[in-house]
């Protein structure tokens, strides 16, 4: 029985890993197509508007996690309430999405002037895309929580395939513009959204049973620490580019940015494994089942990361030359060492996701200490590009080994508690 569960867990990981990362490849192709067919200033304008997604990024990340966790829990605790839970969450996310849309419209004049946008319509369509993005992740969260990973992977990756198809149509008819790009992006998320609604249609049927006040309160209590955790991790993995821009000269900051952007491959490549691990740990924790899910996910992440690091070490200059048309030795070396840092963060991601699934956020102490170290190191050590790279490696190692020690202590406590 255990072997069957392990094999099922591994097969689900393979499905999600393959389909999600194939979608990410299409996302990269989408950017190449835009970069090669738009004028430089229009390409810059599109990415400036698209970057507004960063501000709701943490919300878009935690919504599927929250849905997944409570769908998994209610499928065990009280299956009769599952539909009511999904309808309740759906209603509140729609309200949140509308509130964000109204807020963005209130800021439209400021954003229009600040980003030097060529047309107000471009701005409005980008706002609509951003607000719909929050609603579009709902079916995926339900499918993840019910562990229907083939359907989940298709729903999550389909928008990435569709936007490449639609942009090719725009290019072939010579109607490529920023407004039309955002229109096809909206269509690309709405098609999978309605397909997702069809797949979860049985979970949207009204039930007589309602979720209780304390159950709603538990959901809101869970949102704050998972949101904080997401913000802190994103700060540790993404704000280094901003600091490089502040501390280094334009050439070195540009070199660092290229290396940092590419190094995220090692971080995001195994990140899809969390989609399978998260609901699995939720159910195992609820049913008090011992398993090796976390260790398997850590082993798979380590394997993927090491293969990625070896590929980068051997072909780092070729990758830099292919992507950015640069041959600088400094960029190539930076790329490898920053990838090493991202490798440790990918392992950190597995550990904290597993504990977040258990509603155990005691690891936040270590992440906050990591943030304090991050600020201190960058404040005192920022003279050159290698100083910043050393900071990133030191912080990632500190957090990773601290979490490993944290895991060891927790397991010992549980062992002695049972004795």
Buried (B, 14 or more C-beta within 10 A) or exposed (E): EEEEBBEBBEEBBBBBBEBBBBBBEBBEBBBEBBEEBBEEEBBEBBEBBBEBEEEBBBBBBBBBBBBBBBBBBBBEEBEEBBBBBBBBBBEBBBEBBEEBBEEBBEEBEEBBEEBEBBEEEBBBBBBBBBBBBBBBBBBBBBBBBBBBBEBBBBBBBBBBBBBBEBBBEBBEEEEBBBBBBBBBBBEBBBBBBEBBBEBBEEBBEEBEEEBEEEBBEBBEEBBEBBBBBBBBBBBBBBEBBEBBBEBBEEEBBBBBBBBBBBBBBBBBBBBBBBBBBBBBBBBBBBEEEEBEBBEBBBEBBBEBBEEBBEBBEEEBBEBBBEBBEBEBEBBBBBBBBBBBBBBBBBBBBBBBBBBBBEBBBEBBEBBEEBBEBBEEBBEEBBEBBEBBBBBBBBBBEBBBEBBBEBBEEBEEEEEEEEE
